Amino acid sequence: MKPIQFLDLCDHVTAVHPVEVHTDKIEHIIEDINCDILYLDPPYTQNQYGTQYHLLETLILDDEPTVSKVTGSRSTKEMRSDWSKIYKAHILFDRVIANTSAKHIFLSYNNDGIMSREYIEAIMKRYGVGGTFECIKIPYKKYENWKSNNKKEHFEYVFAYKRKIFGMCFTNRH
């Protein structure tokens, strides 16, 4: 209930480590982002991040959304991610990996996700330096409620690789 106070970063911090903020979809801006490290944590399933991160969305957008009387969160209709659609997630992943300038790419993904571990590995190896691909498998207990009866094991994968430097620019703009 207290007002949030935003503090400016110290000038000496931003002079040494410039800060850029982007509020667009990664697939729209990846070609314009110059970075050494790219960390991706896209939606894994049809569930939308907007429901979990609705407070951050409101802070970033600096708006006053209408919220659900049931959940208390903002509507996710206008911000539905294409990463949550089976027929688009694979295309977007390839597009982002093909068009990043990052030298090191990390991806956090779940074994319940739309993209398979094998697909992710194939794409990363296609654009990666040989021998640099790694996948760490981290077991975790999935949230369960009284309706849950799924006994499947759950894992969070952390994928990493060093990207090849190509002599030409890939362009997959829409």
C-alpha positions as CSV (number, residue, x, y, z in Angstrom):
1,M,0.0,0.0,0.0
2,K,3.0,2.3,0.2
3,P,4.2,4.2,-2.8
4,I,7.1,2.8,-4.7
5,Q,10.1,5.0,-5.0
6,F,12.4,4.5,-8.0
7,L,16.0,5.5,-7.5
8,D,18.3,6.5,-10.4
9,L,21.4,4.4,-10.8
10,C,24.6,6.1,-9.7
11,D,26.3,8.0,-12.5
12,H,29.6,6.2,-11.9
13,V,27.9,2.8,-12.3
14,T,26.2,3.7,-15.6
15,A,29.3,5.3,-17.0
16,V,31.2,2.0,-16.6
17,H,28.3,-0.3,-17.3
18,P,25.8,1.3,-19.6
19,V,22.2,0.2,-19.1
20,E,19.8,-0.4,-21.9
21,V,16.1,-1.2,-21.3
22,H,13.9,-2.8,-24.0
23,T,10.3,-3.6,-23.7
24,D,9.6,-5.4,-26.9
25,K,9.5,-9.1,-27.8
26,I,12.9,-10.6,-28.2
27,E,12.2,-11.9,-31.7
28,H,11.5,-8.3,-32.8
29,I,14.7,-6.7,-31.5
30,I,17.3,-9.5,-31.3
31,E,19.1,-8.2,-34.4
32,D,19.5,-4.7,-32.8
33,I,20.9,-5.9,-29.5
34,N,24.6,-6.0,-29.2
35,C,25.6,-8.2,-26.3
36,D,28.2,-10.8,-25.2
37,I,25.8,-13.0,-23.2
38,L,22.2,-13.9,-24.0
39,Y,20.1,-15.5,-21.4
40,L,16.7,-16.8,-22.5
41,D,13.9,-18.0,-20.3
42,P,10.8,-18.2,-22.6
43,P,7.4,-19.6,-21.6
44,Y,7.5,-23.4,-21.8
45,T,3.8,-24.1,-22.1
46,Q,0.5,-22.4,-23.0
47,N,0.6,-20.7,-19.5
48,Q,1.4,-17.1,-19.8
49,Y,4.1,-15.3,-17.8
50,G,1.9,-12.3,-17.5
51,T,-0.2,-13.9,-14.8
52,Q,2.9,-14.5,-12.6
53,Y,4.6,-11.2,-13.4
54,H,1.6,-8.9,-13.6
55,L,3.0,-6.6,-11.0
56,L,6.3,-6.2,-12.9
57,E,4.3,-5.6,-16.1
58,T,2.4,-2.8,-14.4
59,L,5.6,-1.2,-13.1
60,I,7.2,-1.4,-16.5
61,L,4.2,-0.1,-18.4
62,D,3.4,2.5,-15.8
63,D,-0.3,1.9,-16.3
64,E,-3.5,1.2,-14.2
65,P,-4.9,-2.0,-15.8
66,T,-8.2,-3.5,-15.1
67,V,-7.6,-6.6,-13.0
68,S,-9.5,-9.8,-12.6
69,K,-11.8,-10.0,-9.7
70,V,-10.9,-13.7,-9.2
71,T,-7.0,-13.7,-9.6
72,G,-6.2,-10.0,-9.0
73,S,-4.0,-10.0,-12.1
74,R,-4.1,-8.1,-15.3
75,S,-5.4,-9.6,-18.5
76,T,-2.8,-11.4,-20.6
77,K,-4.8,-11.3,-23.9
78,E,-2.9,-8.4,-25.4
79,M,0.5,-9.8,-24.4
80,R,0.1,-13.5,-25.2
81,S,3.5,-14.9,-26.1
82,D,4.0,-16.8,-29.4
83,W,6.5,-18.9,-27.5
84,S,3.5,-20.5,-25.9
85,K,2.2,-21.8,-29.3
86,I,3.5,-25.1,-30.5
87,Y,3.6,-24.1,-34.2
88,K,5.5,-20.9,-33.4
89,A,8.0,-21.6,-30.6
90,H,10.3,-23.6,-32.8
91,I,10.5,-20.9,-35.5
92,L,11.1,-18.2,-32.9
93,F,13.8,-20.1,-31.1
94,D,15.7,-20.7,-34.4
95,R,15.2,-17.0,-35.4
96,V,16.6,-15.7,-32.1
97,I,19.5,-18.0,-32.0
98,A,20.4,-17.3,-35.7
99,N,20.2,-13.5,-35.3
100,T,21.8,-12.9,-32.0
101,S,25.3,-11.3,-31.8
102,A,25.9,-12.8,-28.4
103,K,29.0,-15.0,-28.0
104,H,27.5,-17.1,-25.2
105,I,23.9,-18.3,-25.1
106,F,22.1,-19.7,-22.1
107,L,18.6,-21.1,-22.1
108,S,16.5,-22.2,-19.1
109,Y,13.8,-24.6,-20.2
110,N,11.6,-27.3,-18.7
111,N,11.1,-30.9,-19.7
112,D,7.3,-30.2,-19.9
113,G,8.0,-27.5,-22.5
114,I,6.8,-27.2,-26.1
115,M,10.3,-27.6,-27.5
116,S,12.0,-30.9,-26.9
117,R,15.5,-31.2,-25.4
118,E,16.7,-32.8,-28.6
119,Y,15.3,-29.9,-30.7
120,I,17.0,-27.3,-28.5
121,E,20.3,-29.2,-28.6
122,A,20.1,-29.5,-32.4
123,I,19.6,-25.8,-32.9
124,M,22.3,-24.8,-30.5
125,K,24.8,-27.2,-32.0
126,R,23.9,-25.8,-35.5
127,Y,25.0,-22.3,-34.5
128,G,27.6,-23.3,-31.9
129,V,31.3,-23.9,-31.7
130,G,31.9,-27.6,-31.7
131,G,32.4,-29.1,-28.2
132,T,31.0,-26.1,-26.3
133,F,27.4,-27.3,-25.9
134,E,26.3,-28.3,-22.4
135,C,23.0,-29.2,-20.8
136,I,22.6,-29.4,-17.1
137,K,19.5,-31.3,-15.8
138,I,18.1,-30.1,-12.5
139,P,15.3,-32.1,-10.8
140,Y,12.6,-30.2,-9.1
141,K,9.3,-30.8,-7.5
142,K,6.4,-29.5,-9.6
143,Y,3.6,-27.6,-7.8
144,E,0.8,-30.0,-7.1
145,N,-2.7,-29.4,-5.7
146,W,-5.5,-31.7,-4.6
147,K,-6.4,-32.3,-8.3
148,S,-2.9,-33.3,-9.4
149,N,-2.1,-36.9,-10.0
150,N,0.8,-36.6,-12.5
151,K,3.7,-38.6,-11.2
152,K,6.0,-37.7,-14.1
153,E,9.5,-36.5,-13.1
154,H,10.2,-32.8,-13.7
155,F,13.4,-31.1,-14.7
156,E,14.7,-27.7,-15.4
157,Y,17.3,-27.8,-18.1
158,V,20.0,-25.1,-18.4
159,F,21.5,-25.2,-21.9
160,A,24.7,-23.3,-22.8
161,Y,27.0,-23.0,-25.7
162,K,29.5,-20.6,-27.4
163,R,28.2,-19.3,-30.7
164,K,30.1,-19.4,-33.9
165,I,31.0,-16.1,-35.4
166,F,29.6,-15.9,-38.9
167,G,30.9,-13.8,-41.7
168,M,27.4,-12.8,-42.8
169,C,24.3,-11.6,-41.1
170,F,21.3,-13.8,-40.9
171,T,18.0,-12.0,-41.6
172,N,14.7,-13.5,-40.7
173,R,12.7,-10.3,-40.2
174,H,8.9,-10.6,-40.6
